Amino acid sequence: MASARIHRGVGIPTHQKAAGRESLRLSRWVLIFAILTPIFVIGPALMGQTFPPYPLMHIADAFDLFTPLVLIPSYWLLFQWSGKGSPSLSEGLIFMLLAAFWVEGQGMHLAANSIGHLLGDPGASDAAKLTYFYDEQLGHYLWHIGLLGLAVLLIYREWLRPAGLVTSWGITLPAGVIYGFTVFASTLEGQTAPMSLPFLILATLFTLVWGRDRLREQPLLAFFFASFLIAALFYTGWGLYWGGLPEFSEVGIIK
């Protein structure tokens, strides 16, 4: 009889039930975040059709306007849930700084990439060269500094003040695969591999050495560990197959 009651959830302390619900809620939101990211980060590369209301634009340009409006609030929710209690003033300021890098880089990429389609060859004129620099170099680096930096901030806050949650591996691992591929694809095509790949390797090794025992009780650490490991493995396979790290556009996968 006692075992039957426990099986039905009777006799489980209230705080454990609450923690279980919070763990499941966070894990589900991590999965939603992981799915939203490739939709808005990779999706525009597949939307090269002309935007009918304003033919100088592509559908990708119009769609990409919503990218920070969806993803930055998603980061904020993860930030709020990443540790016990409310974020400190310094943590909030760091979040805003990294979010500013993210938005500034993404916006710079969006505008310069859209104009670059009209200018043609990046070396054809000074205007084309400057547009290429804003799009493929400065814009991408600012964006990906924000992307990687926000991940570090979420891990840091959870590391210092764990919320007492439990990692739901059945949700976390698929989310890590999706987000890890997105990080790989966006940093490879964005030409930020010289910064991103060492970061992925170091972050993965750090977790294996110092954070291995925390993975079960720190869902965001587990999510980003899985993501960074997957991204690093994709980089390894891509590099071995091509004998280097060419962009998707260079090998004809996307235009």
MARGU-691548 format. One line per field, with one value per residue: residue in three letters; chain; x, y, z of N, C-alpha, C in turn. Coordinates in Angstrom, 1 decimal, m for minus. Layout:
N
aa	c(ALA; ...)
ch	c(A; ...)
n_east	c(X; ...)
n_north	c(Y; ...)
n_up	c(Z; ...)
ca_east	c(X; ...)
ca_north	c(Y; ...)
ca_up	c(Z; ...)
c_east	c(X; ...)
c_north	c(Y; ...)
c_up	c(Z; ...)
END
This chain:
255
aa	c(MET; ALA; SER; ALA; ARG; ILE; HIS; ARG; GLY; VAL; GLY; ILE; PRO; THR; HIS; GLN; LYS; ALA; ALA; GLY; ARG; GLU; SER; LEU; ARG; LEU; SER; ARG; TRP; VAL; LEU; ILE; PHE; ALA; ILE; LEU; THR; PRO; ILE; PHE; VAL; ILE; GLY; PRO; ALA; LEU; MET; GLY; GLN; THR; PHE; PRO; PRO; TYR; PRO; LEU; MET; HIS; ILE; ALA; ASP; ALA; PHE; ASP; LEU; PHE; THR; PRO; LEU; VAL; LEU; ILE; PRO; SER; TYR; TRP; LEU; LEU; PHE; GLN; TRP; SER; GLY; LYS; GLY; SER; PRO; SER; LEU; SER; GLU; GLY; LEU; ILE; PHE; MET; LEU; LEU; ALA; ALA; PHE; TRP; VAL; GLU; GLY; GLN; GLY; MET; HIS; LEU; ALA; ALA; ASN; SER; ILE; GLY; HIS; LEU; LEU; GLY; ASP; PRO; GLY; ALA; SER; ASP; ALA; ALA; LYS; LEU; THR; TYR; PHE; TYR; ASP; GLU; GLN; LEU; GLY; HIS; TYR; LEU; TRP; HIS; ILE; GLY; LEU; LEU; GLY; LEU; ALA; VAL; LEU; LEU; ILE; TYR; ARG; GLU; TRP; LEU; ARG; PRO; ALA; GLY; LEU; VAL; THR; SER; TRP; GLY; ILE; THR; LEU; PRO; ALA; GLY; VAL; ILE; TYR; GLY; PHE; THR; VAL; PHE; ALA; SER; THR; LEU; GLU; GLY; GLN; THR; ALA; PRO; MET; SER; LEU; PRO; PHE; LEU; ILE; LEU; ALA; THR; LEU; PHE; THR; LEU; VAL; TRP; GLY; ARG; ASP; ARG; LEU; ARG; GLU; GLN; PRO; LEU; LEU; ALA; PHE; PHE; PHE; ALA; SER; PHE; LEU; ILE; ALA; ALA; LEU; PHE; TYR; THR; GLY; TRP; GLY; LEU; TYR; TRP; GLY; GLY; LEU; PRO; GLU; PHE; SER; GLU; VAL; GLY; ILE; ILE; LYS)
ch	c(A; A; A; A; A; A; A; A; A; A; A; A; A; A; A; A; A; A; A; A; A; A; A; A; A; A; A; A; A; A; A; A; A; A; A; A; A; A; A; A; A; A; A; A; A; A; A; A; A; A; A; A; A; A; A; A; A; A; A; A; A; A; A; A; A; A; A; A; A; A; A; A; A; A; A; A; A; A; A; A; A; A; A; A; A; A; A; A; A; A; A; A; A; A; A; A; A; A; A; A; A; A; A; A; A; A; A; A; A; A; A; A; A; A; A; A; A; A; A; A; A; A; A; A; A; A; A; A; A; A; A; A; A; A; A; A; A; A; A; A; A; A; A; A; A; A; A; A; A; A; A; A; A; A; A; A; A; A; A; A; A; A; A; A; A; A; A; A; A; A; A; A; A; A; A; A; A; A; A; A; A; A; A; A; A; A; A; A; A; A; A; A; A; A; A; A; A; A; A; A; A; A; A; A; A; A; A; A; A; A; A; A; A; A; A; A; A; A; A; A; A; A; A; A; A; A; A; A; A; A; A; A; A; A; A; A; A; A; A; A; A; A; A; A; A; A; A; A; A; A; A; A; A; A; A)
n_east	c(0.8; 1.9; 4.0; 2.4; 1.1; 3.2; 4.0; 1.9; 2.5; 1.8; 2.9; 5.3; 7.5; 6.3; 8.1; 9.8; 8.1; 7.4; 10.0; 10.3; 8.4; 9.3; 11.8; 10.9; 9.5; 11.6; 13.2; 11.5; 11.3; 13.9; 14.1; 12.3; 13.6; 15.9; 14.8; 13.6; 15.9; 17.5; 15.4; 15.3; 17.9; 19.2; 17.2; 16.7; 18.6; 17.6; 15.6; 15.5; 13.8; 12.3; 10.9; 7.7; 6.2; 8.2; 10.4; 13.2; 14.1; 14.7; 12.6; 13.9; 15.1; 13.0; 11.9; 14.0; 14.0; 12.5; 14.1; 15.8; 13.7; 12.4; 14.3; 16.0; 14.2; 13.8; 16.3; 16.3; 14.3; 15.5; 17.7; 16.5; 15.6; 17.9; 19.3; 19.1; 16.8; 16.6; 18.3; 21.4; 22.4; 24.7; 24.9; 22.6; 23.3; 25.5; 24.2; 22.6; 24.6; 25.8; 23.6; 23.3; 25.6; 24.8; 22.4; 23.3; 25.3; 23.7; 21.9; 23.6; 24.6; 22.2; 21.4; 23.7; 24.1; 21.7; 22.0; 24.3; 23.6; 22.7; 25.0; 26.7; 29.8; 32.0; 34.5; 34.1; 33.8; 34.5; 32.3; 31.1; 33.1; 33.2; 30.6; 30.7; 32.6; 31.2; 29.1; 30.1; 32.3; 32.8; 30.1; 29.3; 31.2; 30.6; 28.0; 28.3; 30.0; 28.2; 26.4; 27.9; 28.8; 26.4; 25.7; 27.8; 27.2; 24.7; 25.4; 27.3; 25.7; 24.0; 25.8; 26.9; 24.6; 22.8; 19.5; 18.4; 17.3; 16.6; 18.2; 16.5; 17.2; 16.1; 14.9; 16.8; 19.1; 18.1; 17.6; 20.1; 21.4; 20.1; 20.6; 23.3; 24.1; 23.1; 24.8; 27.2; 26.7; 26.1; 28.3; 30.3; 29.5; 29.4; 32.0; 33.4; 34.8; 37.6; 37.4; 35.2; 35.5; 37.8; 36.7; 34.5; 35.8; 37.3; 35.3; 33.9; 35.8; 36.3; 33.9; 33.9; 36.0; 35.7; 33.0; 31.6; 30.3; 28.2; 26.3; 23.9; 22.3; 22.2; 20.6; 20.9; 23.7; 24.1; 22.7; 24.1; 26.6; 26.1; 25.4; 27.7; 29.5; 28.4; 28.5; 31.3; 32.0; 30.7; 32.2; 34.7; 34.1; 33.3; 35.7; 37.5; 36.3; 36.3; 38.9; 39.5; 37.9; 35.6; 33.0; 29.4; 28.3; 30.5; 30.9; 28.7; 26.3; 24.5; 23.3)
n_north	c(m1.2; 1.2; 1.6; 1.9; 4.3; 6.1; 5.7; 6.9; 9.5; 10.4; 11.4; 12.4; 15.0; 18.4; 20.5; 19.1; 18.2; 20.7; 21.5; 19.6; 20.2; 22.8; 22.1; 20.6; 22.6; 24.4; 22.8; 22.3; 24.9; 25.3; 23.5; 24.7; 27.2; 26.2; 25.2; 27.5; 29.1; 28.0; 28.5; 31.3; 32.0; 30.4; 30.0; 32.4; 32.2; 30.5; 31.8; 33.3; 34.6; 37.4; 40.1; 40.9; 43.4; 45.3; 45.2; 45.5; 44.3; 41.0; 38.2; 37.1; 39.2; 40.7; 38.8; 38.4; 40.7; 40.2; 38.5; 39.4; 40.3; 38.0; 36.2; 37.5; 38.1; 35.4; 34.5; 36.1; 35.0; 32.5; 33.4; 34.5; 32.2; 30.8; 30.7; 30.6; 32.8; 36.4; 38.0; 39.7; 43.2; 43.6; 41.3; 41.7; 44.0; 43.0; 41.2; 42.9; 44.3; 42.2; 41.4; 43.7; 43.6; 41.3; 42.1; 44.4; 43.4; 41.5; 43.2; 44.8; 42.9; 42.2; 44.5; 45.2; 42.8; 42.7; 45.0; 44.3; 42.4; 43.9; 45.2; 43.4; 41.8; 41.6; 43.0; 44.9; 47.6; 50.4; 50.8; 48.3; 46.8; 47.9; 47.3; 44.5; 44.1; 45.1; 43.2; 40.5; 40.4; 42.4; 42.6; 39.9; 39.0; 40.7; 39.8; 37.1; 37.2; 38.1; 36.0; 33.7; 34.8; 35.3; 32.6; 31.9; 33.6; 32.7; 30.1; 30.7; 32.1; 30.1; 28.3; 29.6; 30.1; 27.6; 26.5; 24.3; 22.4; 19.6; 17.9; 17.2; 14.8; 13.6; 15.6; 17.6; 16.6; 16.3; 19.0; 20.0; 18.9; 20.2; 22.9; 22.9; 22.2; 24.5; 26.5; 25.6; 25.8; 28.5; 29.9; 28.8; 29.5; 32.2; 32.9; 33.1; 31.1; 31.1; 32.3; 31.0; 28.2; 27.5; 28.4; 26.7; 24.2; 24.7; 25.3; 22.9; 21.1; 22.4; 21.9; 19.1; 18.6; 20.3; 20.6; 18.2; 16.8; 18.4; 18.4; 16.9; 18.3; 20.9; 22.2; 24.1; 24.2; 21.6; 21.6; 23.5; 22.3; 19.9; 21.1; 22.6; 20.5; 19.0; 20.9; 21.2; 18.6; 18.5; 20.4; 19.1; 16.8; 18.1; 19.5; 17.4; 16.1; 18.0; 18.8; 21.2; 24.3; 25.2; 27.5; 26.9; 28.1; 28.2; 25.6; 25.1; 24.4; 26.2; 29.3)
n_up	c(0.0; 0.8; m1.0; m3.3; m2.8; m2.9; m5.5; m6.8; m6.3; m3.8; m0.6; m1.4; m0.8; m0.8; m1.7; m3.3; m5.4; m6.4; m7.3; m9.3; m11.1; m11.9; m13.0; m15.2; m16.6; m17.2; m18.8; m21.0; m22.0; m22.7; m24.9; m26.6; m27.0; m28.3; m30.7; m31.8; m32.3; m34.7; m36.6; m36.8; m37.1; m39.0; m40.8; m42.5; m44.5; m46.3; m47.6; m50.1; m51.9; m53.6; m51.8; m52.0; m51.2; m51.2; m53.5; m53.6; m51.4; m49.8; m48.9; m46.7; m45.5; m44.5; m42.7; m41.0; m39.5; m37.2; m35.7; m33.4; m31.8; m31.1; m30.1; m28.2; m25.9; m25.3; m24.5; m22.2; m20.5; m20.0; m18.6; m16.3; m15.1; m14.7; m12.3; m8.7; m7.1; m7.9; m10.6; m10.0; m9.9; m11.3; m12.8; m14.4; m15.8; m17.3; m18.8; m20.4; m21.8; m23.3; m24.8; m26.2; m27.9; m29.3; m30.7; m32.0; m33.7; m35.2; m36.4; m37.9; m39.7; m41.0; m42.4; m43.9; m45.4; m46.9; m48.5; m49.8; m51.6; m53.7; m54.6; m55.6; m56.5; m53.8; m54.1; m55.9; m55.6; m53.4; m51.8; m51.9; m50.7; m48.1; m47.3; m47.3; m45.3; m43.0; m43.0; m43.2; m41.5; m39.2; m38.3; m37.9; m36.0; m33.8; m33.3; m32.7; m30.5; m28.7; m28.7; m27.8; m25.4; m23.9; m23.4; m21.7; m19.5; m18.6; m17.8; m15.8; m13.9; m13.1; m12.1; m9.8; m8.2; m7.9; m8.8; m7.7; m9.4; m11.6; m14.3; m17.2; m19.2; m21.4; m22.8; m22.8; m24.3; m27.1; m27.5; m27.2; m29.4; m31.6; m31.1; m30.9; m33.6; m34.8; m33.8; m34.8; m37.6; m38.0; m37.0; m38.7; m41.3; m40.8; m40.6; m38.2; m37.1; m36.2; m33.7; m32.5; m32.6; m30.9; m28.5; m28.2; m27.9; m25.5; m23.7; m23.6; m22.6; m20.1; m18.8; m18.7; m17.0; m14.7; m14.3; m14.5; m12.4; m11.9; m13.8; m13.7; m12.0; m12.9; m15.3; m17.4; m17.7; m18.5; m20.9; m22.5; m22.5; m23.9; m26.3; m27.1; m27.3; m29.4; m31.5; m31.7; m32.5; m35.0; m36.3; m36.3; m37.9; m40.3; m40.9; m41.3; m43.5; m45.6; m45.5; m44.3; m43.3; m45.1; m46.0; m46.0; m48.3; m50.0; m50.8; m52.2; m50.9; m49.9; m51.4)
ca_east	c(0.0; 2.8; 4.6; 1.4; 0.9; 4.4; 4.0; 1.0; 3.0; 1.4; 4.1; 6.5; 7.5; 5.8; 9.2; 10.3; 7.1; 7.6; 11.2; 10.1; 7.6; 10.2; 12.7; 10.3; 9.2; 12.8; 13.7; 10.7; 11.6; 15.2; 13.8; 11.6; 14.6; 16.7; 14.1; 13.5; 17.2; 17.7; 14.4; 15.5; 19.3; 19.5; 16.1; 16.8; 19.5; 16.8; 14.5; 16.1; 12.9; 12.0; 9.8; 6.7; 5.8; 9.3; 11.2; 14.6; 14.4; 14.3; 11.8; 14.8; 15.4; 11.8; 11.8; 15.1; 13.7; 11.9; 15.0; 16.1; 12.5; 12.0; 15.4; 16.5; 13.3; 14.0; 17.4; 16.0; 13.6; 16.5; 18.5; 15.7; 15.5; 19.2; 19.8; 18.1; 16.6; 16.6; 19.7; 22.0; 22.5; 25.9; 24.5; 21.7; 24.1; 26.3; 23.2; 22.2; 25.8; 26.0; 22.4; 23.5; 26.5; 24.1; 21.5; 24.1; 25.9; 22.7; 21.3; 24.6; 24.6; 21.0; 21.4; 24.8; 23.8; 20.7; 22.6; 25.4; 23.0; 22.6; 26.3; 27.5; 31.1; 32.5; 35.6; 33.9; 33.9; 34.8; 31.1; 30.9; 34.1; 32.8; 29.4; 31.1; 33.2; 30.1; 28.3; 30.8; 33.4; 32.4; 28.7; 29.2; 31.9; 29.8; 26.8; 28.7; 30.5; 27.0; 25.8; 28.7; 28.8; 25.2; 25.7; 28.7; 26.6; 23.7; 26.1; 27.9; 24.7; 23.5; 27.0; 27.0; 23.4; 21.9; 18.1; 17.9; 16.5; 17.2; 18.3; 15.7; 18.1; 15.3; 14.6; 18.0; 19.9; 17.7; 17.7; 21.5; 21.8; 19.5; 21.3; 24.7; 24.2; 22.9; 26.0; 28.2; 26.4; 26.1; 29.7; 31.1; 29.1; 29.6; 33.4; 33.9; 35.4; 38.8; 37.0; 34.2; 35.9; 38.6; 35.7; 33.7; 36.6; 37.6; 34.1; 33.6; 36.8; 36.1; 32.7; 34.3; 37.0; 35.3; 31.5; 31.0; 29.4; 27.1; 25.4; 22.6; 21.5; 22.3; 20.1; 21.5; 25.1; 24.0; 22.2; 25.2; 27.7; 25.7; 25.4; 29.1; 30.2; 27.9; 29.1; 32.7; 32.0; 30.3; 33.4; 35.7; 33.7; 33.4; 37.1; 38.1; 35.7; 36.7; 40.3; 39.5; 36.6; 34.9; 31.6; 28.4; 28.2; 31.7; 30.8; 27.5; 25.1; 23.5; 23.7)
ca_north	c(0.0; 2.4; 1.8; 2.3; 5.7; 6.8; 5.6; 7.9; 10.9; 10.7; 11.2; 13.1; 16.4; 19.5; 21.2; 18.2; 18.3; 22.0; 21.5; 18.8; 21.0; 23.8; 21.4; 20.3; 23.8; 25.0; 21.9; 22.5; 26.2; 25.1; 22.9; 25.8; 28.1; 25.5; 25.1; 28.9; 29.6; 27.8; 29.1; 32.7; 32.2; 29.7; 30.1; 33.4; 31.8; 29.7; 32.7; 34.3; 35.2; 38.8; 40.5; 41.6; 44.8; 46.1; 44.2; 45.6; 43.4; 39.6; 37.7; 36.8; 40.5; 41.0; 37.8; 38.6; 41.8; 39.6; 37.7; 39.8; 40.4; 36.7; 35.4; 38.2; 37.7; 34.0; 34.5; 36.7; 34.0; 31.5; 34.1; 34.6; 30.8; 30.1; 30.6; 30.8; 34.2; 37.3; 38.3; 40.9; 44.4; 43.4; 40.3; 42.3; 44.9; 42.2; 40.6; 44.0; 44.5; 41.1; 41.5; 44.8; 43.0; 40.4; 42.9; 45.3; 42.5; 40.9; 44.3; 45.2; 41.9; 42.2; 45.6; 45.1; 41.7; 43.1; 46.0; 43.6; 41.7; 44.8; 45.7; 42.4; 41.3; 42.4; 43.8; 45.7; 49.0; 50.7; 50.6; 46.9; 46.3; 48.3; 46.5; 43.1; 44.2; 45.2; 42.0; 39.2; 40.4; 43.1; 42.2; 38.5; 38.9; 41.3; 39.0; 35.8; 37.5; 38.1; 34.6; 32.9; 35.4; 35.0; 31.3; 31.9; 34.3; 31.7; 29.0; 31.4; 32.4; 28.8; 27.7; 30.3; 29.9; 26.6; 26.6; 23.1; 21.7; 18.4; 17.9; 16.2; 14.4; 13.2; 16.9; 18.4; 16.1; 16.7; 20.4; 20.3; 18.6; 21.2; 24.2; 22.7; 22.3; 25.9; 27.2; 25.2; 26.3; 30.0; 30.4; 28.4; 30.4; 33.6; 33.2; 33.4; 29.9; 31.3; 32.6; 30.1; 26.8; 27.4; 28.6; 25.4; 23.2; 25.0; 25.2; 21.5; 20.6; 22.9; 21.2; 17.7; 18.6; 20.9; 20.6; 16.9; 16.4; 19.3; 18.3; 16.3; 19.3; 22.2; 21.9; 24.9; 23.7; 20.3; 22.0; 24.1; 21.3; 19.1; 21.9; 22.9; 19.2; 18.6; 21.8; 20.8; 17.4; 18.9; 21.1; 18.1; 16.0; 19.0; 19.8; 16.1; 15.8; 19.0; 19.2; 22.6; 24.8; 26.1; 27.9; 26.2; 28.8; 27.9; 24.3; 25.0; 23.9; 27.4; 30.3)
ca_up	c(0.0; 0.9; m2.3; m4.3; m2.6; m3.4; m7.0; m7.3; m5.9; m2.4; 0.3; m1.9; m0.2; m1.7; m2.4; m4.4; m6.5; m7.1; m8.1; m10.4; m12.1; m12.4; m13.9; m16.5; m17.3; m17.8; m19.9; m22.1; m22.6; m23.4; m26.2; m27.5; m27.4; m29.2; m31.9; m32.3; m32.8; m36.1; m37.4; m37.0; m37.4; m40.2; m41.8; m43.5; m45.6; m47.2; m48.0; m51.0; m52.8; m53.5; m50.9; m52.9; m50.9; m51.5; m54.3; m53.3; m50.2; m49.9; m47.8; m45.6; m44.8; m43.7; m41.7; m40.1; m38.6; m36.0; m35.0; m32.0; m31.1; m30.5; m29.4; m26.9; m24.8; m25.0; m23.6; m20.9; m19.7; m19.5; m17.7; m15.1; m14.5; m14.6; m10.9; m7.6; m6.8; m9.0; m11.0; m9.3; m10.8; m12.2; m13.8; m15.3; m16.7; m18.2; m19.8; m21.4; m22.6; m24.3; m25.7; m27.2; m28.9; m30.2; m31.5; m32.9; m34.8; m36.1; m37.2; m38.9; m40.7; m41.8; m43.3; m44.9; m46.3; m47.8; m49.5; m50.5; m52.7; m54.8; m55.0; m56.4; m56.1; m52.7; m54.4; m57.1; m55.3; m52.0; m51.1; m51.8; m49.7; m46.8; m46.9; m47.0; m43.9; m42.0; m43.0; m42.9; m40.5; m37.9; m37.8; m37.4; m34.8; m32.7; m33.1; m32.1; m29.2; m27.8; m28.7; m26.9; m24.1; m23.2; m22.9; m20.5; m18.4; m18.1; m17.1; m14.6; m12.9; m12.6; m11.4; m8.5; m7.4; m8.5; m8.4; m7.1; m10.4; m12.1; m15.7; m17.9; m20.3; m22.6; m23.5; m22.9; m25.3; m28.4; m27.6; m27.4; m30.8; m32.4; m30.8; m31.3; m35.0; m35.2; m33.4; m35.8; m38.9; m38.0; m36.9; m39.8; m42.4; m40.4; m40.7; m36.9; m36.5; m35.4; m32.3; m32.0; m32.4; m29.6; m27.4; m28.1; m27.3; m24.1; m22.8; m23.4; m21.7; m18.8; m18.2; m18.4; m15.9; m13.4; m14.1; m14.8; m11.3; m11.7; m15.0; m13.3; m11.2; m13.5; m16.6; m18.5; m17.9; m19.3; m22.3; m23.3; m22.7; m25.0; m27.5; m27.5; m27.7; m30.7; m32.4; m31.9; m33.3; m36.4; m36.8; m36.5; m39.1; m41.5; m41.3; m41.9; m44.8; m46.6; m45.4; m43.9; m42.9; m46.0; m45.6; m46.8; m49.6; m50.8; m51.3; m53.0; m50.2; m49.9; m52.3)
c_east	c(0.9; 3.5; 3.7; 1.2; 2.0; 4.4; 3.0; 1.4; 2.6; 2.7; 5.3; 6.4; 7.1; 6.9; 9.8; 9.4; 7.3; 8.9; 11.1; 9.4; 8.5; 11.2; 12.2; 10.0; 10.5; 13.3; 12.8; 11.0; 13.0; 15.0; 13.2; 12.7; 15.5; 16.1; 13.9; 14.8; 17.5; 16.7; 14.8; 17.0; 19.7; 18.4; 16.2; 17.7; 18.7; 15.6; 15.0; 15.1; 12.7; 10.8; 8.8; 6.4; 6.9; 10.4; 12.7; 15.1; 14.1; 13.3; 12.6; 15.0; 14.2; 11.6; 12.8; 14.9; 13.1; 12.9; 15.3; 14.9; 12.0; 13.1; 15.9; 15.5; 13.5; 15.2; 17.1; 15.2; 14.6; 17.4; 17.8; 15.7; 16.8; 19.8; 18.8; 18.1; 16.8; 18.1; 20.2; 22.1; 23.6; 25.6; 23.5; 22.4; 24.9; 25.4; 22.9; 23.4; 25.9; 24.8; 22.6; 24.5; 25.7; 23.2; 22.3; 24.7; 24.9; 22.1; 22.3; 24.6; 23.4; 21.0; 22.4; 24.6; 22.8; 21.2; 23.6; 24.9; 22.9; 23.9; 27.1; 28.8; 31.7; 33.7; 35.4; 34.0; 34.2; 33.5; 30.8; 31.9; 33.7; 31.5; 29.8; 31.8; 32.2; 29.3; 29.1; 31.8; 32.9; 31.1; 28.7; 30.0; 31.2; 28.7; 27.2; 29.4; 29.3; 26.4; 26.6; 28.7; 27.6; 25.2; 26.6; 28.0; 25.5; 24.4; 26.7; 26.9; 24.2; 24.6; 27.1; 25.8; 22.5; 20.5; 17.6; 17.0; 17.3; 17.1; 17.4; 16.4; 17.3; 14.9; 15.9; 18.9; 19.4; 17.8; 19.2; 22.0; 21.3; 20.3; 22.7; 25.0; 24.0; 24.2; 27.1; 27.9; 26.5; 27.5; 30.6; 30.8; 29.4; 31.1; 34.0; 34.5; 36.7; 38.5; 36.1; 34.7; 36.8; 37.6; 35.0; 34.5; 36.9; 36.4; 33.7; 34.6; 36.6; 34.9; 33.1; 35.2; 36.4; 33.7; 30.8; 30.0; 28.2; 26.0; 24.0; 21.7; 21.6; 21.9; 20.7; 23.0; 25.0; 23.6; 23.4; 26.4; 27.3; 25.8; 26.8; 29.8; 29.7; 28.5; 30.5; 32.9; 31.7; 31.5; 34.5; 35.3; 33.8; 34.8; 37.8; 37.6; 36.3; 38.2; 40.5; 38.2; 36.0; 33.5; 30.7; 28.3; 29.4; 31.6; 29.5; 26.2; 24.1; 24.1; 23.9)
c_north	c(1.3; 2.7; 2.3; 3.8; 6.5; 6.8; 6.7; 9.3; 11.2; 10.5; 11.9; 14.5; 17.4; 20.2; 20.4; 18.2; 19.6; 22.1; 20.7; 19.5; 22.1; 23.3; 21.1; 21.5; 24.4; 24.1; 22.1; 23.8; 26.1; 24.5; 23.9; 26.7; 27.5; 25.4; 26.5; 29.4; 29.3; 28.4; 30.5; 32.9; 31.6; 29.9; 31.2; 33.1; 31.0; 30.5; 33.7; 34.9; 36.7; 39.1; 41.4; 43.0; 45.7; 45.3; 44.4; 44.7; 42.0; 39.3; 37.5; 38.1; 40.9; 40.1; 38.1; 39.8; 41.3; 38.8; 38.1; 39.9; 39.1; 36.1; 36.2; 38.0; 36.3; 33.8; 35.0; 35.7; 32.9; 32.1; 34.2; 33.3; 30.2; 30.0; 30.9; 32.3; 35.1; 37.7; 39.6; 42.0; 44.2; 42.4; 40.9; 43.2; 44.1; 41.6; 41.7; 44.3; 43.4; 41.1; 42.6; 44.3; 42.2; 41.2; 43.8; 44.5; 42.0; 42.0; 44.7; 44.2; 41.9; 43.3; 45.5; 43.9; 42.0; 44.0; 45.3; 42.9; 42.6; 45.3; 44.7; 42.0; 42.2; 43.3; 44.7; 47.2; 49.2; 50.5; 49.1; 46.3; 46.6; 47.5; 45.1; 43.1; 44.2; 43.9; 40.8; 39.2; 41.1; 42.6; 40.8; 38.3; 39.5; 40.4; 37.7; 36.0; 37.5; 36.8; 33.7; 33.5; 35.2; 33.6; 31.2; 32.5; 33.4; 30.6; 29.6; 31.6; 31.1; 28.2; 28.3; 30.0; 28.9; 26.7; 25.3; 22.3; 20.4; 18.4; 16.8; 15.8; 14.1; 14.4; 17.6; 17.9; 16.5; 18.2; 20.8; 20.0; 19.7; 22.5; 24.0; 22.8; 23.7; 26.7; 26.9; 25.9; 27.8; 30.5; 30.0; 29.3; 31.8; 33.9; 33.5; 32.1; 30.1; 31.7; 31.5; 28.7; 26.6; 27.5; 27.3; 24.3; 23.4; 24.9; 23.7; 20.8; 21.1; 22.2; 19.8; 17.6; 19.1; 20.9; 19.3; 16.5; 17.3; 19.1; 17.8; 17.4; 20.7; 22.1; 22.8; 24.6; 22.5; 20.7; 22.6; 23.2; 20.4; 19.9; 22.2; 21.6; 18.9; 19.6; 21.5; 19.6; 17.6; 19.6; 20.1; 17.3; 16.9; 19.2; 18.5; 15.8; 16.7; 19.3; 20.7; 23.0; 25.7; 26.4; 27.0; 26.8; 28.5; 26.6; 24.0; 24.5; 25.0; 28.4; 31.6)
c_up	c(0.0; m0.4; m3.4; m4.1; m3.1; m4.9; m7.5; m7.0; m4.5; m1.5; m0.2; m1.4; m1.2; m2.4; m3.5; m5.6; m7.2; m7.9; m9.3; m11.5; m12.7; m13.3; m15.2; m17.3; m17.9; m18.9; m21.1; m22.8; m23.3; m24.8; m27.1; m28.0; m28.5; m30.6; m32.6; m32.9; m34.2; m37.0; m37.8; m37.4; m38.8; m41.3; m42.8; m44.7; m46.7; m47.8; m49.0; m52.0; m52.6; m52.6; m51.7; m52.5; m51.2; m52.2; m54.1; m52.2; m50.6; m48.8; m46.6; m44.8; m43.9; m42.5; m40.6; m39.1; m37.2; m35.2; m33.6; m31.2; m30.5; m29.6; m28.2; m25.8; m24.4; m24.1; m22.2; m20.0; m19.2; m18.5; m16.3; m14.4; m14.3; m13.2; m9.9; m7.3; m8.1; m9.3; m10.3; m10.4; m11.8; m13.2; m14.9; m16.3; m17.7; m19.3; m20.9; m22.3; m23.7; m25.3; m26.7; m28.3; m29.9; m31.2; m32.5; m34.1; m35.7; m37.0; m38.3; m40.0; m41.6; m42.8; m44.4; m45.9; m47.3; m48.9; m50.4; m51.7; m54.0; m55.4; m55.7; m55.7; m55.0; m53.0; m55.5; m56.9; m53.8; m51.2; m50.9; m50.7; m48.3; m46.3; m46.5; m45.6; m42.8; m41.8; m42.4; m41.9; m39.2; m37.4; m37.2; m36.1; m33.6; m32.3; m32.3; m30.7; m28.2; m27.7; m27.7; m25.5; m23.3; m22.6; m21.7; m19.3; m17.8; m17.3; m15.8; m13.5; m12.3; m11.7; m10.0; m7.6; m8.0; m8.0; m7.8; m8.1; m10.9; m13.7; m16.3; m19.2; m21.6; m23.4; m23.8; m24.1; m26.7; m28.6; m27.9; m28.8; m31.8; m32.3; m31.2; m32.8; m35.5; m34.9; m34.5; m37.1; m39.0; m37.9; m38.1; m41.0; m42.1; m40.3; m39.3; m36.3; m35.8; m34.0; m31.7; m31.7; m31.2; m28.4; m27.1; m27.4; m25.8; m23.2; m22.6; m22.5; m20.3; m18.1; m17.8; m17.2; m14.6; m13.2; m14.3; m13.7; m11.1; m12.8; m14.6; m12.7; m11.7; m15.0; m17.7; m18.8; m18.8; m20.8; m23.1; m23.5; m23.9; m26.4; m28.0; m28.0; m29.1; m31.8; m32.7; m32.7; m34.8; m37.0; m37.2; m37.8; m40.4; m41.9; m41.9; m43.3; m45.9; m46.5; m45.0; m43.5; m43.9; m45.6; m46.5; m48.2; m50.5; m51.4; m52.0; m52.2; m50.1; m50.9; m51.5)
END
